[in-house]
Amino acid sequence: MLRKLLICVLALSASALPAPAAADDEDHDRARKALEAGEILPLAKILDRLRAVYPGDALEVELERDDNRWLYEVKLLRSDGKLLKLKVDARDGEVIGAKDRSRSDEHSQGRKTR
């Protein structure tokens, strides 16, 4: 079962967010419980690790559960104008997939890491 949870950089900090809708509350609670249970790394830690290898600005981050595995999907805008989409194992921060797209090239080029 694939369930997407939209997460922004501050999503794990409830005091920084306005009160979300009921469905968003449930998603937020699931993400917080996963973090507290040690099932996922904090988003800030994931983004710090990614910046070291993939410099750019995080535009969007999603946390999803796929086949009993938590994944962060991160969209980065690189300084060269390419949009880079990364799939990251939320438990250990390992990048398990990457795709990039330039602004002028609408064809994605899949690139598997590790």
Summary of the structure (lengths in Angstrom):
residues: 114
radius of gyration: 14.4
end to end distance: 24.4
largest distance: 42.8
contacts: 296
relative contact order: 0.16
helix: 25%
strand: 36%
